[in-house]
Amino acid sequence: MEDKREIFNYLRPMFDGDEIADLHNPDTTVWALEEHSHLTDEKTHLGPRQSLPKRVLLGRQVAGGRSLDKKLKSGEKAYFQKYELSQRAVLGPTTLDNELAFIMANCARVQSGTTALEPFCGTGGIMVAMSHFGARITAGEIDIRVVKGWAVAYTKNKDAALEASRGREKVAAPKSASAPEPNGKASGSAGGRGGAPNGTASGGAGDGKAAPIGTLLRGNGSMQLGYLSAIGLELHGAACDPTPSASVAATPSQPSSAPAPTERLERDGSVVAGRDIFTNFVQYKLQLPEIVVCDNSTRPWRRLDVGWCDCVVTDPPYGVRAASKKQGRDPGKAAEIREMSGAYIGPKVNYGEDELASDLMSLASETLRDGGRLVFLQPVDLADFLGIDRAASERGGDGKGTLRDSVHPDGGRKKDRRLCISETTRDPLILDEARYPDFVPAHEDMELVGASMQILSGGLGRLLVTMRRRPR
């Protein structure tokens, strides 16, 4: 701040002295830009800068883009600000920063018609940005609780969540409702690309009423035969007949006094909107993604000789804020025999950092078309990056340990001033892009386009990495 005051005083003779300063809506904006050299070992985050600028540029702003100021009351704001996390209907504990998600979408060159893959979609922060540009999105997520909005997600903007929830129930009913056809198909519409996730299916009683597809799902998450018929799957056999005589026939809509299928009751009786992964897309009227509940270590995606997607954009879990898991059973624990049900969730084990990175590279190599882009965030331990040697107790024991061990060691962390680095640091070691490839996973089919560092708290940083698929 003292540096800024010194610049203000230096520029004071340029003005008459009776001007009124308006920081929010100024008529004239004057910029003073200082250019400094980084060819020194000076660590500017450890104290005030001592060197003088190489030159100072002074000028009046004659034009400007859309403002990034979130508090601006008038004027045109940046296009991505309407998706700010504070305005989203549903969030998760690790939803990616909105602006960073749009930066990643731009690095991947996402545009209308782009086929995009997000293998660790979480609550969909990156997918919202890609959907804004018109991408056709396929995504994977191992945790069904995140997809369904069970316990993990939470309502951030209650009004928006309720509006989105009610909008999903306003899907138009068929013009004429009739009994299911002999082949087991039921007339009606189901949510698909560009539509609402919860469509409607005609009532099985032939009464002309439409039953929301959400009512055809069992409470434990398993599917009724009426639901399978409503989305167009052919059912065969007497036990699969979704007619009124079958016990699993589609039921009419619930009375208006009951909450809609995408809403639920809290203990105090208040109605809370659904928190599934599609809610934010409905809120902003974006094209819906295709979500597959799957494990990235055993990928379900089809392999084509020429690839099938234009970009892979993701923020993989690296075990600090979000656990990194894959399906499997801990060999040290006794096998537990449980009855399979619609709500069964298989056991999971830790997904190692190196294994996850290797699987991500292989996924990009298999799925990307030639020239397609992989954009992801790679965590970095700043102690390793800067060559700072930590005690073994702060590395989770002997050896390097894991990234989580470094951030949350069992013996506790001691504050190291060498790792107290500002987000706007100009440390030449951190800004040296020639050192970034040493901390980025490599693959023979992928070439590095670029990377940039973001400083985080706790002695961590992360690289925004952009890679390109080499021609086959």
Disulfide bonds with the S-S distance in Angstrom:
none
